Amino acid sequence: MTRVAAVDCGTNSIRLLVADADPATGELTDLDRRMTIVRLGQGVDRTGRLAPEALERTFAACREYAAVIEEHGAERIRFVATSASRDAENRDEFVAGVLAILGVEPEVITGEQEAEFSFTGATRELAGRTDLAKPFLVVDIGGGSTEFVVGDDRVRAARSVDVGCVRMTERHLVEDGTVVDPATDERIAAIRADVEAALDLAEETVPLREARTLVGLAGSVTSVSAIAQDLPEYDSAAIHHSRVPYERVREITGRLLGSTHAERSRIPSLHPGRVDVIGSGALVLQAIMERIGAEEVVVSEHDILDGIAWSIA
C-alpha cells in the first residue's frame, strides 16, 4: 500500500483525494475526497490573467488541504493544474503560492495529459464490465476546457478543446458582470456554435463516433445525474455509474437554461458554486451526445483525481 494525495485544480473547482493505493490488486481506497469551488478561472477568458481574489480563494483551499494531507500522513503528493492556469499570463504567482503552502510545485499539464489521467481514473474499474461495450469515449467537461478520450484498455486518441461551463457562461451569458437568465435563444445558439466548432476540432484527431459507451465526468455531468434522479441532496454513491438517457439530458438542459438563478438555487442536489454555470455545462453534454448519437451517458465520480493518484502510486 502507498498512501498518496492527489490535487486537481481546475477552472471552477479544486479537489483533493487522499487514498491508499494497492498496485497488486488495482484498488484505490479513499481516505478523504473533497471539493471546493474557487472559480480560479474567473475572468481568464477575457483578461488572460488570474484575478487576485480568485488566487486567494484557491490558496485558502490549499491551506485547508495541506492540513488534511498532514493529518493522514500521505507519503507522496502530486498537484495538477489544468485549463485556467494553462491560459493565464501570471501563472507564476499561482505556482509560487501553491509551492509555499503545500511544498510541491503544481504541474501545469497539457490537455492531452489531462485526458489520459481522466481516462485512467474513469475506466480502470469499468474494464471488466460485460454490459458496457468498448471502445469508451470518456468526456471530462470542466470549467474552461473539455477533454475527449477514446480507448479500450488504453488510450487510442485524446484531445482537449477550450469549451467548458465557466468559459461558455462568461463568454455568452454574462452582461455587465451579471449572468443573464433565463438564457435567450440567441445566447444559447452562440454557446452551441462554440461547442459545435470545438467538436469539429476534437474530431480531427479523436474518432468520437466510433465509441460504443459514453462515460461522462466532472461536476456538470454528475450534477445532471443528481437532478435526473431527483436526489434530495448530492449523493456520490447514487451518482457513481448511474446512467442518464439522452432525452432526460435534453429535458434537464432546457429546464436549466430556461430558469432563473433563484429557481436553480432551489435544486437541493446542486452545489451553490454551480448554480450560474450548470446550464452551459449541461448544454455541452447534450451537444456531445447528439454529435455521437449516444442514447445514454454513464456517469463516473472517478476521474482525473483517481488517475493522478495512480500515477504516483
Secondary structure per residue as TSV (DSSP state, phi and psi in degrees):
chain	resnum	aa	ss	phi	psi
A	1	M	-	360.0	138.0
A	2	T	E	-124.0	128.2
A	3	R	E	-91.1	119.8
A	4	V	E	-125.2	156.8
A	5	A	E	-126.2	123.9
A	6	A	E	-116.7	132.4
A	7	V	E	-121.7	129.8
A	8	D	E	-117.9	114.7
A	9	C	E	-110.3	109.1
A	10	G	-	-106.8	-161.7
A	11	T	S	-74.6	-35.8
A	12	N	S	-106.4	-36.8
A	13	S	E	-135.1	161.4
A	14	I	E	-123.2	135.8
A	15	R	E	-131.9	150.4
A	16	L	E	-127.2	138.5
A	17	L	E	-131.0	120.6
A	18	V	E	-108.9	124.7
A	19	A	E	-149.5	158.4
A	20	D	E	-97.7	123.4
A	21	A	E	-106.9	131.7
A	22	D	E	-118.5	94.8
A	23	P	T	-59.9	-26.7
A	24	A	T	-66.4	-38.9
A	25	T	T	-102.2	-12.3
A	26	G	T	75.8	20.4
A	27	E	E	-103.2	141.3
A	28	L	E	-120.2	117.3
A	29	T	E	-103.9	114.2
A	30	D	E	-67.5	134.4
A	31	L	E	-108.2	-34.7
A	32	D	E	-157.7	127.3
A	33	R	E	-135.4	121.0
A	34	R	E	-146.2	160.8
A	35	M	E	-139.1	140.9
A	36	T	E	-130.9	129.3
A	37	I	E	-79.6	117.3
A	38	V	-	-119.2	-14.2
A	39	R	-	49.9	51.0
A	40	L	T	-57.0	-32.8
A	41	G	T	-82.0	11.2
A	42	Q	T	-51.5	114.7
A	43	G	T	76.0	-0.9
A	44	V	H	-62.2	-39.7
A	45	D	H	-60.3	-31.5
A	46	R	H	-90.6	-41.2
A	47	T	H	-101.4	-23.1
A	48	G	S	78.3	8.0
A	49	R	S	-132.4	152.5
A	50	L	-	-79.7	127.2
A	51	A	-	-72.4	144.5
A	52	P	H	-54.3	-42.0
A	53	E	H	-69.3	-31.8
A	54	A	H	-69.1	-40.1
A	55	L	H	-62.5	-42.6
A	56	E	H	-65.8	-39.2
A	57	R	H	-60.7	-40.8
A	58	T	H	-68.5	-41.9
A	59	F	H	-66.3	-34.8
A	60	A	H	-63.0	-41.6
A	61	A	H	-65.5	-38.5
A	62	C	H	-61.7	-38.8
A	63	R	H	-64.9	-39.4
A	64	E	H	-63.4	-44.5
A	65	Y	H	-66.0	-35.5
A	66	A	H	-59.9	-39.6
A	67	A	H	-66.8	-39.4
A	68	V	H	-66.1	-43.6
A	69	I	H	-62.4	-42.1
A	70	E	H	-65.7	-40.9
A	71	E	H	-60.6	-39.4
A	72	H	H	-86.8	-11.4
A	73	G	T	66.7	43.4
A	74	A	-	-62.6	136.7
A	75	E	S	-81.1	-32.9
A	76	R	E	-134.7	142.8
A	77	I	E	-127.0	137.5
A	78	R	E	-134.3	129.2
A	79	F	E	-115.9	117.7
A	80	V	E	-114.0	130.9
A	81	A	E	-115.3	141.0
A	82	T	-	-118.5	-133.9
A	83	S	H	-49.1	-55.7
A	84	A	H	-60.3	-44.8
A	85	S	H	-73.8	-20.0
A	86	R	H	-68.3	-38.3
A	87	D	H	-85.8	-17.1
A	88	A	-	-83.6	138.9
A	89	E	T	-66.3	-35.2
A	90	N	T	-100.6	34.9
A	91	R	H	-65.6	-17.6
A	92	D	H	-61.5	-35.2
A	93	E	H	-63.4	-40.8
A	94	F	H	-63.9	-47.6
A	95	V	H	-59.7	-46.6
A	96	A	H	-63.7	-39.5
A	97	G	H	-66.1	-43.7
A	98	V	H	-65.2	-42.7
A	99	L	H	-60.2	-41.0
A	100	A	H	-66.6	-33.6
A	101	I	H	-87.1	-45.9
A	102	L	H	-103.9	-12.5
A	103	G	S	78.7	6.3
A	104	V	S	-128.7	149.0
A	105	E	-	-87.4	131.1
A	106	P	-	-66.4	136.6
A	107	E	E	-92.9	114.1
A	108	V	E	-84.9	94.7
A	109	I	-	-85.0	161.9
A	110	T	-	-76.3	163.9
A	111	G	H	-62.1	-32.8
A	112	E	H	-69.4	-40.5
A	113	Q	H	-63.1	-42.9
A	114	E	H	-57.3	-42.9
A	115	A	H	-62.9	-41.5
A	116	E	H	-66.0	-42.0
A	117	F	H	-60.1	-43.7
A	118	S	H	-62.1	-42.8
A	119	F	H	-62.6	-47.2
A	120	T	H	-59.6	-47.8
A	121	G	H	-63.2	-37.5
A	122	A	H	-82.7	-31.5
A	123	T	H	-106.2	-10.5
A	124	R	T	-54.9	-39.7
A	125	E	T	-92.6	-1.6
A	126	L	T	-96.1	-10.8
A	127	A	T	-55.8	-35.6
A	128	G	T	-90.8	0.0
A	129	R	-	-72.3	126.6
A	130	T	S	-87.7	-13.1
A	131	D	S	-90.6	-0.7
A	132	L	S	-119.5	117.7
A	133	A	-	-79.3	146.9
A	134	K	S	-102.8	157.3
A	135	P	S	-77.6	159.1
A	136	F	E	-88.2	145.8
A	137	L	E	-112.4	111.2
A	138	V	E	-94.9	125.0
A	139	V	E	-120.6	119.7
A	140	D	E	-111.1	100.8
A	141	I	E	-89.6	103.2
A	142	G	-	-96.2	-164.2
A	143	G	S	-78.9	-40.8
A	144	G	S	-110.0	-22.9
A	145	S	-	-144.5	165.0
A	146	T	E	-127.5	132.5
A	147	E	E	-104.8	137.9
A	148	F	E	-119.4	126.9
A	149	V	E	-135.3	126.5
A	150	V	E	-109.5	133.8
A	151	G	E	-173.3	169.9
A	152	D	S	-113.5	-88.5
A	153	D	S	-88.6	-13.4
A	154	R	S	-146.8	167.1
A	155	V	E	-71.2	128.1
A	156	R	E	-97.4	-38.7
A	157	A	E	-158.2	146.1
A	158	A	E	-146.2	150.0
A	159	R	E	-155.5	139.2
A	160	S	E	-110.2	134.9
A	161	V	E	-127.6	153.2
A	162	D	S	-87.2	60.3
A	163	V	-	-130.1	131.9
A	164	G	-	-156.5	171.2
A	165	C	H	-65.1	-37.8
A	166	V	H	-74.4	-47.2
A	167	R	H	-59.3	-45.1
A	168	M	H	-68.6	-37.4
A	169	T	H	-64.7	-48.7
A	170	E	H	-65.5	-35.1
A	171	R	H	-75.2	-35.6
A	172	H	H	-123.1	-16.5
A	173	L	T	-116.4	4.8
A	174	V	E	-110.6	132.5
A	175	E	E	-136.2	125.3
A	176	D	T	54.1	39.3
A	177	G	T	80.2	3.3
A	178	T	E	-123.7	139.7
A	179	V	E	-71.2	127.6
A	180	V	-	-83.2	119.5
A	181	D	S	-148.9	148.4
A	182	P	S	-60.7	153.5
A	183	A	-	-69.8	137.4
A	184	T	-	-78.2	162.4
A	185	D	H	-59.5	-37.2
A	186	E	H	-66.0	-41.2
A	187	R	H	-68.4	-40.0
A	188	I	H	-63.2	-41.1
A	189	A	H	-63.2	-35.1
A	190	A	H	-67.2	-40.5
A	191	I	H	-63.1	-46.7
A	192	R	H	-56.9	-41.1
A	193	A	H	-62.6	-41.7
A	194	D	H	-65.2	-42.1
A	195	V	H	-66.6	-42.8
A	196	E	H	-62.8	-39.6
A	197	A	H	-64.1	-39.7
A	198	A	H	-66.5	-37.5
A	199	L	H	-66.3	-38.1
A	200	D	H	-59.0	-42.9
A	201	L	H	-64.2	-45.2
A	202	A	H	-61.4	-38.8
A	203	E	H	-71.0	-12.9
A	204	E	T	-63.7	-29.8
A	205	T	T	-125.4	-16.6
A	206	V	S	-119.5	122.3
A	207	P	-	-76.4	74.0
A	208	L	G	-55.3	-40.9
A	209	R	G	-77.7	-6.4
A	210	E	G	-80.8	-14.3
A	211	A	-	-65.7	144.2
A	212	R	S	-108.2	-19.1
A	213	T	E	-135.0	126.1
A	214	L	E	-94.8	123.6
A	215	V	E	-113.9	121.2
A	216	G	E	-107.6	136.2
A	217	L	E	-123.0	164.5
A	218	A	S	82.2	172.7
A	219	G	H	-59.5	-36.0
A	220	S	H	-63.9	-43.8
A	221	V	H	-71.2	-45.6
A	222	T	H	-65.3	-33.9
A	223	S	H	-67.4	-40.0
A	224	V	H	-60.5	-41.7
A	225	S	H	-62.0	-43.9
A	226	A	H	-60.9	-40.9
A	227	I	H	-68.4	-40.6
A	228	A	H	-61.6	-33.3
A	229	Q	T	-89.3	-1.6
A	230	D	T	54.2	43.7
A	231	L	-	-69.3	139.5
A	232	P	S	-72.1	-17.9
A	233	E	S	-158.2	166.7
A	234	Y	-	-66.8	125.7
A	235	D	-	-132.2	100.9
A	236	S	H	-57.4	-40.8
A	237	A	H	-62.8	-39.9
A	238	A	H	-72.1	-30.3
A	239	I	H	-81.3	-37.8
A	240	H	T	-62.2	121.9
A	241	H	T	67.0	18.6
A	242	S	-	-70.6	161.6
A	243	R	E	-124.7	127.8
A	244	V	E	-116.5	119.1
A	245	P	E	-65.9	153.7
A	246	Y	H	-56.2	-44.9
A	247	E	H	-59.8	-35.4
A	248	R	H	-70.0	-39.4
A	249	V	H	-61.4	-45.1
A	250	R	H	-62.5	-43.4
A	251	E	H	-62.7	-45.8
A	252	I	H	-66.1	-41.2
A	253	T	H	-59.8	-46.3
A	254	G	H	-60.6	-40.2
A	255	R	H	-66.5	-43.1
A	256	L	H	-66.2	-44.2
A	257	L	H	-71.0	-24.7
A	258	G	T	-93.3	7.2
A	259	S	S	-108.2	168.9
A	260	T	-	-95.1	168.5
A	261	H	H	-56.4	-44.1
A	262	A	H	-62.9	-40.3
A	263	E	H	-66.8	-43.1
A	264	R	H	-67.2	-33.7
A	265	S	H	-62.1	-23.4
A	266	R	T	-85.6	-2.5
A	267	I	-	-73.6	114.1
A	268	P	T	-65.4	-26.9
A	269	S	T	-91.1	-1.3
A	270	L	S	-94.3	122.9
A	271	H	-	-62.1	136.2
A	272	P	G	-54.2	-32.0
A	273	G	G	-71.9	-8.4
A	274	R	G	-106.7	-3.0
A	275	V	T	-57.3	-42.4
A	276	D	T	-81.8	-19.4
A	277	V	T	-112.9	-6.8
A	278	I	H	-65.6	-33.7
A	279	G	H	-61.0	-45.4
A	280	S	H	-64.4	-42.0
A	281	G	H	-63.0	-42.2
A	282	A	H	-64.6	-36.6
A	283	L	H	-66.9	-36.7
A	284	V	H	-60.8	-45.6
A	285	L	H	-61.4	-46.0
A	286	Q	H	-59.2	-44.6
A	287	A	H	-63.6	-38.7
A	288	I	H	-63.5	-45.5
A	289	M	H	-62.5	-38.4
A	290	E	H	-67.9	-39.6
A	291	R	H	-62.0	-40.8
A	292	I	H	-100.0	-1.7
A	293	G	T	70.9	32.6
A	294	A	-	-75.1	131.7
A	295	E	S	-82.0	-22.4
A	296	E	E	-156.1	165.2
A	297	V	E	-121.3	132.7
A	298	V	E	-89.4	122.3
A	299	V	E	-96.2	131.5
A	300	S	-	-121.9	133.3
A	301	E	S	-85.5	-12.9
A	302	H	-	-96.3	128.4
A	303	D	-	-151.3	-137.5
A	304	I	H	-60.0	-34.0
A	305	L	H	-58.5	-45.6
A	306	D	H	-66.6	-37.1
A	307	G	H	-64.7	-39.4
A	308	I	H	-64.6	-43.4
A	309	A	H	-59.7	-43.7
A	310	W	H	-65.6	-32.6
A	311	S	H	-65.4	-22.8
A	312	I	H	-109.3	-1.0
A	313	A	-	-75.8	360.0
